[in-house]
């Protein structure tokens, strides 16, 4: 039966074209990896055929011996990798070789700097698989037929990597895929037209492939093929017989990563439940890690037969960065994703694997803190989701959390909860924290002023997940976590019960408080005297059990319909700007002063004023009024608050106590 000619020319997806351009210009220094990637793809194809054939043995088409073949032609300057795996249909070859189906592609491309060394690392982090072949080839031809399709439904794909590719229907007698690389001119590429070099690459990068990789025997007159790799699943071997290099190369195979992993664990469980796991912590986060719906972590095998990749039932979402394999000796070969969702053996394997990963991270934290710091930098934000996803392991997760704090003096998330508790002041019963959208906002917040005065450390939480995470953690070693921007401060901070410390003062300043409430109206729930400010005029506080302003903003940014809450305005009566407000006789000017102080307090916690133009106008009018008065209205200390520089929410100085304050520095 003849093949109907249907050749067409297509353009690569925009992102694919950009990646191809990077490959062609050889940004990645180790070009040998092209062969590893092609062999890994061939191995995946063989795995998929073996799995699909469990329910349809006819897919083998009478050839059940799966293998990968590597060959070269010195005269034609070609290297060929062939497999008899699942193969591809016309639609699949267009989808797989014409597009980059990764949600992080755009972010990856935006991250490129133009610096060759840095961009090489990013390419390795992204993992470009098949496209790595364009580092050595100026033309690639792929011929494939999917198992189960007629021989006339084969397809040939060809491209020089310059923006377009062709696809045509061809007759392909045997299922599988054949990739032919037409090498570029040059000594670097000539090296791949050598049997010894190709064998060395296979030994180094693909020895662990569980399917035989075959090449023609060397020597005059030799025509037969021989297996050049071990062809044994690495996780079935004894740990003592596996080198670090072999472990690393297997990781690169399953993860399609160019870098060594940060750490790995290899274990075998025997007894009522038997399974082997080989799990890895990558050194870098993939670009789509933040998408909880993207799962490509742990592969499930049953008695060394590949069943499925990204088996989400084997690892919870907060550990979705973990890569590796779990091989069960007990599950049926025809297990499906639906069966996995309600399977006690899977639940036990998941629980055991999660515990092993947490134990591995604990060992890193205790014995290799530099490695753990790298882990936290790459995966800390995702790992915090475990406080929500995995309440059974909350205590173990809490031990591994790391934060910036006022003790550290920089934004490095290096402080553990155990560190914090170990430094707590005598009599301190609470763990204090503040949430903000960035480190500078948190560390400069006026809410921290009294804590600096008292030498009390405060954790600085700036990841979006932190608001939810701390609400699920609540306490650590019997110490409750408390936000410094919510509720009343307790006696351990102020030295007096809140009602005792403020009752008399509020009677004294009752007229001042009423004036603020009248000026601000429904913008505030109430106005009260502060027991947390020492140098700033005002701050906004939420009731202990209400949403804070930072969480409200996060929810709105996520598209949630959140009703605006009314914050409590706390004022510092010793501050010269508050005294200036109290002395103002003009009702309109007093209202403007109140609005300015409210908006400044909102800005100081990372919020946005509702009327920026009105805020600027009122601020300018205040400056002009102060300039016209020549500082007389500000009393005896115009430099402390009467100048424009002194009119900021957190920079202006207050009364005697405020003027004694030294510049801010971290608590010890």
Secondary structure as GFF3:
##gff-version 3
##sequence-region A 1 668
A	DSSP	beta_strand	8	11	.	.	.	ID=ss1
A	DSSP	alpha_helix	14	24	.	.	.	ID=ss2
A	DSSP	alpha_helix	33	52	.	.	.	ID=ss3
A	DSSP	three_ten_helix	57	60	.	.	.	ID=ss4
A	DSSP	beta_strand	67	73	.	.	.	ID=ss5
A	DSSP	beta_strand	78	83	.	.	.	ID=ss6
A	DSSP	alpha_helix	90	98	.	.	.	ID=ss7
A	DSSP	alpha_helix	105	111	.	.	.	ID=ss8
A	DSSP	alpha_helix	116	126	.	.	.	ID=ss9
A	DSSP	three_ten_helix	129	135	.	.	.	ID=ss10
A	DSSP	beta_strand	137	145	.	.	.	ID=ss11
A	DSSP	three_ten_helix	151	153	.	.	.	ID=ss12
A	DSSP	beta_strand	154	159	.	.	.	ID=ss13
A	DSSP	beta_strand	164	170	.	.	.	ID=ss14
A	DSSP	beta_strand	176	183	.	.	.	ID=ss15
A	DSSP	alpha_helix	187	190	.	.	.	ID=ss16
A	DSSP	alpha_helix	195	206	.	.	.	ID=ss17
A	DSSP	beta_strand	212	216	.	.	.	ID=ss18
A	DSSP	beta_strand	225	227	.	.	.	ID=ss19
A	DSSP	three_ten_helix	234	236	.	.	.	ID=ss20
A	DSSP	three_ten_helix	239	241	.	.	.	ID=ss21
A	DSSP	alpha_helix	244	255	.	.	.	ID=ss22
A	DSSP	beta_strand	263	269	.	.	.	ID=ss23
A	DSSP	beta_strand	275	281	.	.	.	ID=ss24
A	DSSP	beta_strand	298	302	.	.	.	ID=ss25
A	DSSP	beta_strand	305	308	.	.	.	ID=ss26
A	DSSP	three_ten_helix	312	314	.	.	.	ID=ss27
A	DSSP	three_ten_helix	317	319	.	.	.	ID=ss28
A	DSSP	beta_strand	323	328	.	.	.	ID=ss29
A	DSSP	alpha_helix	337	340	.	.	.	ID=ss30
A	DSSP	alpha_helix	344	367	.	.	.	ID=ss31
A	DSSP	alpha_helix	369	383	.	.	.	ID=ss32
A	DSSP	alpha_helix	386	389	.	.	.	ID=ss33
A	DSSP	three_ten_helix	391	393	.	.	.	ID=ss34
A	DSSP	alpha_helix	394	400	.	.	.	ID=ss35
A	DSSP	beta_strand	404	405	.	.	.	ID=ss36
A	DSSP	alpha_helix	417	423	.	.	.	ID=ss37
A	DSSP	beta_strand	430	435	.	.	.	ID=ss38
A	DSSP	alpha_helix	439	443	.	.	.	ID=ss39
A	DSSP	three_ten_helix	446	448	.	.	.	ID=ss40
A	DSSP	alpha_helix	449	454	.	.	.	ID=ss41
A	DSSP	beta_strand	459	461	.	.	.	ID=ss42
A	DSSP	alpha_helix	466	473	.	.	.	ID=ss43
A	DSSP	beta_strand	475	476	.	.	.	ID=ss44
A	DSSP	beta_strand	479	483	.	.	.	ID=ss45
A	DSSP	alpha_helix	491	494	.	.	.	ID=ss46
A	DSSP	alpha_helix	498	508	.	.	.	ID=ss47
A	DSSP	alpha_helix	510	520	.	.	.	ID=ss48
A	DSSP	three_ten_helix	521	523	.	.	.	ID=ss49
A	DSSP	beta_strand	524	529	.	.	.	ID=ss50
A	DSSP	beta_strand	538	541	.	.	.	ID=ss51
A	DSSP	alpha_helix	549	557	.	.	.	ID=ss52
A	DSSP	beta_strand	567	571	.	.	.	ID=ss53
A	DSSP	alpha_helix	576	583	.	.	.	ID=ss54
A	DSSP	alpha_helix	587	604	.	.	.	ID=ss55
A	DSSP	alpha_helix	612	629	.	.	.	ID=ss56
A	DSSP	three_ten_helix	632	634	.	.	.	ID=ss57
A	DSSP	alpha_helix	638	641	.	.	.	ID=ss58
A	DSSP	three_ten_helix	644	647	.	.	.	ID=ss59
A	DSSP	alpha_helix	656	659	.	.	.	ID=ss60
###
